[in-house]
Amino acid sequence: MNVRAIPKLSHMKERKPPKKIKENQPQSRPALRMCNDRGHRGGDGKPASPKTVHFHSQLEQVCYFSKSDKPANIWKTASSAYEIATVHEHLGSSHIIKQPRWEAVALNFPENDTTRKSMPVRVERLYFSGRHLALFGFVVVANLAFEKSIMCRFTWDYWKTILETPAYYYRAVKTRDGQEYDKFVFGIAMSNLDELSLSPLFFCVRYAVNGQEYWDNNSEINFTVDFRRNFD
């Protein structure tokens, strides 16, 4: 499996940070809202280098580019995700983290089996940029209507504070049996380096379309990503 470098992000315009929902919000729906998970709603989730991108072995199996994912298109989409996620402050040359490096570990990423492939919305894979300290998530949703909204909901403090960031259209895909899907991507910037190793990242995705909501919250346990220092 090839690990590809992420292009240097430059000329980024500063945007507003991800929307802060509310502190001490009840944990009844700690889930990210996206466009491809049709029957799974948010559940009570609890603990629950220069020019290179570093993948942990457990993350690498779900963090790769398919043959149809052209680097140029990935770059354009990643740029949009970076802008909206407001990581401009992390992208200046003086802010690039060189030592120690970080690695991301997907602790409970599910198998991409036939059940998940049939969901209206599903997180397909993750992509971690250790150089810029940002996590990208690729989401596949059933094309149920033209107007749709995909949102990633995440927390760094076990849902005491909930943040949301939108996912942006990447490209259309079609299965062998002719079903149409859309692929989206979201980006989460690591804003507080001191807290990266103290608490894992929990997230889920919501897909809003035709007045309905579909979730991929990893079978109601949410997705968990751990970040670890690598001094090698």
C-alpha positions, -999 to +999 in steps of 0.1 A: +000+000+000+014+033-010+014+063+014+012+095-005+025+129+006+000+157+010+009+188-010+020+219+008-010+240+016-005+277+008-024+308+000-052+298+024-078+323+034-086+325+071-121+313+079-142+311+110-136+281+133-159+251+134-192+258+151-191+253+188-224+238+198-226+241+235-208+232+266-222+205+289-247+195+262-265+163+270-250+132+254-282+119+239-270+125+203-232+128+202-230+119+166-218+134+133-244+140+108-237+129+072-253+120+039-249+082+037-260+064+069-297+058+067-309+040+098-283+048+124-290+078+146-265+094+170-261+074+202-246+081+236-209+079+227-184+079+256-149+068+261-161+057+236+075+155+089+084+172+062+066+164+030+053+130+043+021+118+058+025+092+085+000+064+090-002+041+119-005+004+108-041+001+121-051+033+104-034+026+072-058-001+062-086+024+060-066+055+050-057+050+014-066+064-019-084+043-045-072+042-080-099+067-091-088+092-064-066+115-084-040+135-064-051+167-081-087+162-070-077+151-035-057+183-032-086+206-043-110+189-019-085+189+009-079+226+004-116+233+008-118+212+039-088+229+054-102+264+047-136+257+063-121+238+092-099+269+098-065+254+100-049+284+084-032+292+117-015+258+116-003+259+080+023+287+081+058+274+078+066+284+113+037+263+126+046+230+109+053+204+135+086+186+130+093+170+163+078+151+179+057+136+151+022+124+157+005+093+145-033+086+145-048+052+154-083+043+145-094+022+175-127+009+163-130+014+126-155-011+112-150-035+083-162-022+050-186-051+045-218-055+025-239-042+054-220-009+056-219-006+018-257-007+017-260+022+042-273+056+030-242+071+046-209+057+058-175+068+067-153+051+041-118+059+053-096+083+072-065+102+062-042+118+088-017+145+079+010+143+106+028+173+092-002+197+094-019+178+123-053+174+105-076+144+101-096+140+069-127+117+066-141+105+034-178+098+034-200+081+009-237+089+007-266+075-014-277+101-039-313+105-027-317+141-038-297+170-052-300+191-021-282+174+008-261+183+039-234+162+055-220+172+088-193+158+110-199+161+148-169+156+171-156+161+206-123+162+224-137+160+259-161+131+259-191+152+246-189+179+272-182+202+243-195+194+209-181+208+176-194+204+141-177+208+107-193+204+073-183+178+047-178+190+011-186+174-022-157+155-038-171+134-066-198+111-078-195+073-078-216+045-092-217+009-082-216-021-105-253-025-102-259+011-112-266+027-078-254+063-076-235+077-046-217+109-038-184+112-020-177+140+005-147+149+026-144+167+059-113+180+078-107+184+115-077+205+126-058+197+158-060+230+176-046+221+210-014+200+208-012+197+246-045+179+247-039+155+218-025+127+240-049+133+269-081+124+252-092+106+220-113+121+193-148+109+190-169+116+159-199+106+139-216+118+107-251+130+098-267+130+064-297+153+060-318+149+029-355+152+019-364+163+054-348+132+070-316+124+088-294+094+084-264+087+106-232+068+106-223+066+143-205+033+140-234+012+153-240+038+181-205+037+196-191+065+174-157+065+158-127+068+180-093+081+170-063+082+193-033+104+187+002+094+199+036+110+199+062+093+178+098+103+187+115+080+162 
